[in-house]
Every structure is written in C-alpha cells, then in structure tokens.
Amino acid sequence: MGIKLDEARTNMLDQFARMLVDTNQTLNLTRITEPEQIITGHYFDSFTCLAIPIRREARVIDIGSGAGFPGIPMKIVRPDLDLTLLDSSRKKLGFLDGAIERLGLDNIQTLHIRAEDAGRDGQYREAYDVAVTRALADMKILAELCLPLIKVGGMLIAQKSDSAIEEIEAARAHIGQLGGRIEKVKAVIIPKDFVARRLVVVTKIRPTPSGFPRAFSRIKKSKP
C-alpha cells in the first residue's frame, strides 16, 4: 500500500489493538476482534484513505469515528495531521481519549457532538481541510452531514462498499447543492482479504448554503 511502518508505529498499532479488544469486553466497540481481522478489516481498511493525497499538517475530522476508524490508524501513520474524532457516543469517545493518552498522540482531540449540530456551529462549520468517514450512512445523508464542516477547497473522503455505485450517482445533485463536486470514485482492494471498496472523493467548490445541514429527521428523507 506504499505505507512504511517503523517499529515504534507498529508497536502503537499493536497497543491500540490490545486496548480495543480489552475494552470491547465491556463496551461494544466492534465485532472485529481477531488479530488478523483487526489488521485487514480495521487497519488496512483505514489506510486506504491515505491513497488519496492529503497535504501535510492538514486539519482532518473523522466523522462518526466510533472505535477510532479510520482516524487513529491514519494518525499513527501520518502524525503530522491535526485530527479531530467526532462521535455522538460519549462512552466511545471516553475510550478514544484513553487511547490517545496511552499512545502519546499529539494534535488529536475528540469532539462529542452530532455531526448535523457541528455543521451549524460557527466553531466547526467550514473549519476542516479534510473529512473522512467510514460506512456512516447513505451517500446523500453522509454528504449533508460532512460537507458543511469542510472548507472551500477541502475534500471529503468517504469509504463506501464496492456495490455503492448507484447510491453514489444518485447523490450527485444533492452534493452539488451542498457546495461539493464528486472528483473521483477510486476503487481500492483491501490487501490480504482482497475485499473491494470505493473511496468517494468530493471537493468543496463553494460554501454550503446556510440552510444546510437540516435537522436529522429531514436529512434522513434525503429530499433537498
């Protein structure tokens, strides 16, 4: 995948995996707990986001981070990134806060807020260079949750399944209304498991209109 890991970063990934498995016994973080599955289903999958060039020291937000994917593996590999892990679950963010401290990661913070609320908050609206998200929602919903948080000139990297092409195409008009443009849909293969994925890269070409994001009950209807 073109990623080089020294011993220190390999050890950090191993330590995070151990924390994930231990915590998962009392807090439902993930269904993936076997070592080989963590490597492929979590780490390799997260690393695919780095197939899209991200400038050094970019301000990145992982929306719906959950157990820390793809954000934590990305941060370990790219320590220069200024990373925010957003999630609505305080318990999951508590796990991530503990992991950040134990791993000694810098320039990384958690944010306890719903994405649609963050998108209407001046502190976070159009404040990030890059947003990443993993299997968060249908592409229309995902775009409305993510694009308001991205600066003009920034981008969204959305991890989708290989079968999501129709869903992606159906979201193009709504993405345009939100100020975005689909630049490319990159096919990627998870090494070893050979699972196919799609990375949807959306560039923010103009500010998101003030009426977005809407209340989540309206977003779910996906009708602008």
JOHU-V908170 format. One record per pair of residues at least 4 apart in sequence whose C-alpha atoms are under 7 Angstrom apart, sorted by the first residue. I is the first residue (numbers start at 1). GAP is how many residues later the second one is. D is the distance in Angstrom with one decimal. If there is no record, write none. Layout:
((I:GAP:D) (I:GAP:D))
This chain:
((5:4:5.8) (5:5:6.0) (6:4:6.2) (7:4:6.1) (8:4:6.3) (9:4:6.3) (9:67:6.4) (10:4:6.2) (11:4:6.1) (12:4:6.1) (12:91:6.4) (13:4:6.2) (14:4:6.3) (15:4:6.3) (16:4:6.1) (16:83:6.8) (17:4:6.2) (18:4:6.1) (19:4:5.9) (20:4:5.9) (21:4:6.9) (21:12:5.9) (23:4:5.9) (24:4:5.3) (24:5:5.5) (24:6:6.9) (29:38:5.5) (30:37:7.0) (32:5:6.2) (32:6:6.1) (33:4:6.8) (33:5:6.2) (34:4:6.1) (35:4:6.4) (36:4:6.4) (37:4:5.2) (38:4:5.0) (38:5:6.4) (39:4:4.9) (39:5:6.1) (40:4:4.8) (40:5:6.3) (40:150:6.8) (40:153:6.7) (41:4:5.6) (42:4:6.0) (42:27:6.8) (43:4:6.1) (43:30:6.1) (44:4:6.5) (44:146:6.2) (44:147:7.0) (45:145:6.1) (46:23:6.2) (46:24:4.3) (46:27:6.4) (46:28:6.7) (47:26:6.9) (47:27:6.3) (49:108:7.0) (54:4:6.9) (56:24:6.2) (56:25:6.6) (57:23:4.9) (57:24:4.6) (57:25:6.0) (58:23:5.4) (58:24:6.0) (58:71:5.9) (59:22:6.3) (59:23:4.7) (59:24:6.1) (59:69:5.2) (59:70:5.2) (59:71:6.5) (60:21:6.8) (60:22:6.0) (60:23:4.9) (60:24:6.3) (60:68:5.8) (60:69:6.0) (60:70:4.7) (60:71:5.6) (61:22:5.7) (61:23:4.6) (61:24:6.0) (61:25:6.9) (61:67:6.7) (61:69:6.4) (61:70:4.8) (61:71:6.3) (62:9:5.7) (62:22:6.2) (62:23:5.0) (62:24:6.0) (62:69:5.9) (62:70:4.9) (62:71:5.8) (63:22:6.6) (63:23:5.0) (63:24:6.6) (63:68:6.9) (63:69:6.3) (63:70:5.3) (64:22:5.6) (64:23:4.7) (64:69:6.7) (64:72:6.6) (65:4:5.6) (65:6:6.9) (65:20:5.7) (65:21:5.8) (65:22:5.7) (66:21:6.3) (66:26:6.0) (67:25:6.3) (68:4:5.3) (68:28:6.7) (69:4:7.0) (70:4:6.3) (70:64:6.9) (71:4:6.1) (71:14:6.8) (72:4:6.3) (73:4:6.3) (74:4:5.8) (75:4:5.1) (75:6:6.5) (82:25:5.1) (82:26:5.9) (83:24:6.4) (83:25:4.7) (83:26:6.5) (84:24:5.7) (84:25:5.0) (84:26:5.5) (84:27:6.8) (85:24:6.3) (85:25:4.6) (85:26:6.0) (86:24:5.9) (86:25:4.7) (86:26:6.1) (86:27:6.8) (87:6:6.9) (87:24:6.5) (87:25:5.6) (87:26:6.2) (87:27:6.6) (88:24:5.5) (88:25:5.1) (88:26:5.2) (89:4:6.4) (90:4:6.0) (90:22:6.3) (91:4:6.5) (92:4:6.4) (93:4:6.0) (93:17:6.4) (94:4:6.3) (95:4:6.2) (96:4:6.0) (97:4:6.3) (97:13:6.9) (98:4:6.2) (99:4:5.9) (100:4:6.0) (100:5:5.4) (101:4:6.7) (113:4:6.7) (113:5:6.4) (114:4:6.3) (115:4:6.2) (115:30:5.7) (116:4:6.7) (116:29:5.4) (116:97:5.8) (116:99:7.0) (116:100:6.8) (117:4:6.4) (118:6:5.8) (118:7:6.7) (119:5:6.4) (119:6:4.9) (119:29:5.2) (119:30:5.4) (119:94:6.3) (120:5:6.2) (120:93:6.8) (121:4:5.8) (124:25:6.1) (125:23:5.8) (125:24:4.5) (126:22:5.8) (126:23:4.3) (126:24:4.4) (126:25:4.2) (127:22:6.0) (127:23:5.9) (127:24:5.6) (128:21:6.2) (128:22:4.8) (128:23:5.6) (129:21:5.9) (129:22:5.7) (129:25:4.6) (129:26:6.5) (130:20:6.4) (130:24:5.6) (130:25:5.0) (130:26:5.7) (131:15:6.8) (131:19:6.7) (131:24:6.5) (131:25:4.8) (131:26:6.2) (132:24:5.9) (132:25:4.8) (132:26:5.8) (133:24:6.7) (133:25:5.1) (133:26:6.2) (134:24:6.3) (134:25:4.9) (135:24:6.1) (135:25:5.9) (136:6:6.6) (137:4:6.1) (137:5:5.4) (138:4:6.0) (139:4:5.9) (139:28:6.4) (139:29:5.9) (139:32:6.1) (140:4:6.5) (140:31:5.0) (140:34:6.6) (140:82:6.2) (141:4:6.3) (141:78:6.0) (141:79:6.4) (141:81:6.3) (142:4:6.1) (143:4:5.6) (143:32:6.2) (144:4:6.9) (144:34:6.9) (144:69:5.7) (145:68:6.4) (147:31:6.8) (148:60:5.7) (148:65:6.7) (150:4:5.9) (150:5:6.7) (150:54:6.9) (151:53:6.8) (152:52:4.9) (152:53:5.5) (152:54:5.5) (152:55:6.1) (153:50:6.5) (153:51:5.3) (153:52:5.8) (154:49:5.9) (154:50:5.4) (155:46:6.7) (155:47:5.4) (155:48:4.4) (155:49:5.7) (156:45:5.7) (156:46:5.0) (156:47:6.5) (157:42:6.3) (157:43:5.7) (157:44:4.8) (157:45:6.7) (158:41:5.6) (158:42:5.0) (158:43:6.6) (159:39:6.1) (159:40:4.9) (159:41:6.5) (160:4:6.4) (160:37:6.1) (160:38:5.1) (160:39:6.2) (161:36:4.9) (161:37:5.7) (162:34:5.5) (162:35:4.6) (162:36:5.4) (164:4:6.1) (165:4:6.2) (166:4:6.1) (167:4:6.5) (168:4:6.8) (171:4:6.1) (172:4:6.3) (173:4:6.4) (174:4:6.3) (174:50:7.0) (175:4:6.5) (175:5:5.2) (175:6:6.3) (176:4:4.9) (176:5:5.7) (178:30:4.9) (178:31:6.6) (179:25:5.8) (179:26:5.8) (179:27:4.8) (179:28:5.6) (179:29:5.0) (180:22:6.1) (180:23:5.5) (180:24:4.4) (180:25:5.6) (180:26:7.0) (181:21:5.3) (181:22:5.3) (181:23:6.5) (181:24:6.8) (182:19:5.9) (182:20:4.3) (182:21:6.4) (183:18:5.6) (183:19:5.5) (183:20:6.3) (184:16:6.2) (184:17:5.4) (185:13:6.2) (185:14:5.5) (185:15:4.6) (185:16:6.2) (186:12:5.5) (186:13:5.0) (186:14:6.5) (187:10:5.9) (187:11:4.7) (187:12:6.4) (188:8:5.8) (188:9:5.2) (188:10:6.1) (189:5:5.5) (189:6:5.5) (189:7:4.6) (189:8:6.1) (190:4:5.1) (190:5:5.1) (190:6:6.4) (208:4:6.8) (214:4:6.3) (214:5:6.0) (215:4:6.3) (216:4:6.1))
